[in-house]
Amino acid sequence: MKIIIYQSNIIKIGGVETFTYNMCKNLSKLYDVELLYKQCDRSQLKRLRQYVKCEVYNPSKEYKCDICILASSWGGYPDSVVSTKGEYWQMIHANYKELAKTGYKYTKWNKTTRHIAVSNTVRDIFNDMYHENATTMYNLLDEIQATQPILKLISATRLSDEKGYPRMIQLANELKKANVKFRWIIFTDLKQYNIKKSELEEFIFMQPRYDIWDYIKEADYGVQLSDTEGYSYFVNEC
């Protein structure tokens, strides 16, 4: 069986994108699956290509399949896709009652033969608004992965050379090279020394405050890399 899944614009992260990925991955175990799109984020395309054929949709080309699945209800429709079984299934991911407040109005593709809603609430709202008979199919989840907690670091310090800021950057980069996932909360005043804030996404800079006990409790390690401490309050508090 040949299945074509169509999503016009596949962005870097989003619920519909996760739906499309999991649907492609799971259906590819049983069927010949092809994904058509107008635009697709490079990182999404890389992981989708592990499982299915991916192609930029060409409206001048005829595509044949047994079932066509529309991943979303916006961004146009793949009019040149032809289902030999006459099956065109359209996913309903959104609460259209709330979405209508933004000015968006659902337009049914003239080929759609079946609407599939991702929850009972969405199904009931859609059926009531558009007098359709959508059915429910909950979004697929990926296989459960082995996980481990990320490393949680905390510092409370002025950021200057003698306080070890360059070594904080170095330590963070070494952790990244070792593929250690971490989050580093740093309580500091960035304006005090006019320090250029690191662009590392793992750093979370927070304004100084006088009660950080709960944050310390949550952390795995307190990090103090100063050269000049006579008695580190922060280490003692940790």
N, C-alpha and C positions, 0 to 999 in steps of 0.2 A: 504493500500500500504506500502511495506517495502522499505526503502531507506537506503543504506549504504554510509556513507561519509568516505573517506580514506585520511589521511594526515600522512606521514611517521614520521616526526619529528615536534612535536608541542612545540615550545620554549615559554619562559615566555612572550614575547611581540613581536608583528609583525603584518603586514597587513593581511597575510594569516591566522594567528591565529584568528584575529578579524573576518575575513570572516567565518571561520569554526564555531566560537562561535555563531555568529548571524544567520548563516544558520541552525545550530542545534536547536537553541532556537525557531526560527520561524517555521521550518518544523515540529517540535515536537508537535505543536498545532493541526496539521492535520494528520500526518502520524506516522507510527512506524519507528523510526530512530535509527540507530546504528552507532557509530563512531569507526573506527579501526585506530590504530596507531602502530608505532614501538617504539617510545619514546615520552613521554609527560611530560611537566613540572608539578610539583605537584599542583601548584596554578591554572593552567589552567584546570587540571583534576578535581579539586574540583568544579569549577563552571560549567564545561561541564556536570558533572554527575547530576546536578540539573534538566537537561532536557532530556538527552538521555543515553542509555546504552553505556558504553565505554569499549573497550576490546583491549588488546595487540594483534596485528595481528599475527596469526599463519599460516604460509604458508602450513602446512600439513593439515589444516582444511578447509573444503569446507563451504563457506558462501553463502547463497542464498538471493536474494533480487529482487525487481522489477526494481529499478534504482540504479546504482552505480555512485557516484559523486567523482571524484578525485579532492581534494582541491588544489593540486600543481602538478608541472611537474617534480619534482626531488625527489630523495630518494627511487626510486624503485616503482614498481607497485604491486597491490594486485591480483596476478594471480589466486589465489584460490577463488576469489569472482565470483559468477555466477549470472548474471541477467537473470531471467526467461523471461523477455521481450526483452532481447538483447540490453539494454540501458546502455551505459557506457559514462558518460559525463565528460569531462576534462576541468578544469578551466585554463584560461590563464590570469595570473596576471601581467606579466612583459612585458616591451618593449624589445623584443628579438633582435632587431637591436643593441641596446646599450649593452644588456647582452652578445651578441656575442663577443664584444670587450674584455671581461674578459676571453674568452676561452670556455664559456658554449655553448653547442649546444643542442637544443631541440631534444628529441627522443620520437616519438609517441608510445604510448602503442598499441600493436597490437589489443586490444579489443575496443579501443576508437571509438565510433560512432558519437560523437558530441563534438565540441570545443565551449566553452563559454568564451568570453573575457569580461573583466571588464570595458572596455571603447571602444569607437569607434576608437581611435588612436591605441590602442593595437590590436584591431581586424584587422584593415587595414594592419598594419605592419606584423602581424602574417600570414594573408592570402597571402600577397605578398611574404613573405620569404618561406613559406612552402606549398603554393598552396592549402590551405585548405579553408573551407567555414565557418569560425567561426561566431557566432552570438554574439550580445552584451547583457549583463545583468549587470547593475550596482550593485556594492556591497550593500548589505542590511545594514541599520543603525539600531542600537538598539533604543528602545523607548526613546523619549525625557525625560530626567530626570529633576526633580526640582533641581535647583542649587543656590548657593549663593557664593559671592566672598570670596576668602580665605583672612585670616588676613595677612596684609603686615606690617612687623616690620623692623625697621632700627636702627642701632647703629653706632656711630663713636667714638672709644675709644681705649685706650691701654687695653690689656687684662692681668690683674693681679688680685690678690685676693682683694686688696683694691678698685679696679675699678669694682668689683662685678661680675667677670667672673663666680665663682661658682653659684651665684644666677641666672645668665643668663641660665646656664645649667638646674638649677632647674625649672625655669619658662618654658623653652621649654618642659621639661618632663611633667610638670603639664598640659600644653596645649595639649600634645599628649594624656595623660590619659583622658582628657575631650573630646577627639575626635574633637578638633578644628584644622582644617587644616590651616597651616600658612607657610609663607616664611620669613626668617629673614636674611636680608643683613647686614653684619658687616664689616665696613671699619676699618682695623687694620693692624699692622705689627706683624705677628705671631712669627717672629724671635727675637723680642725685649726682650721677657721674656722667650723664649724657651718653650712656652705653647704648650701642646699637643692639637692638633686640635680636636674638638668634631666630633664624627662620625655621629651625627644626620644629616640626609639628608636635613632637613629643613634649616640648616645653610648654608649660602653662604658667604664665606670669600673673601673679595676683598682688593686689595692693597690700602693703604692710598692715597687720592688725595685731592686737595685743592678746588674742586668745586663739591659738592654733592647735590646742590639745587634741581636738577631734581629728584634725588632719594628720597629726603625728601618729595618733592611734591607728589610723587607717594604713599608714605607709609601711612598707617592708624595711626601708632603710632611710635614715636621715643622712644627708651628705653635707659634710663641712670640709672644704678644701683650702682653707685659709693658711697662709704662711705665718701669720703674725699673732695668732690667738694666745693669750696668756691663760685664759680659762674660758672654754667655750660653753656659754649658756645653752646653746642649741643642742650640742652633744649631750649635755647633762639632762636636758629636758627629754631628749629621745630615750 
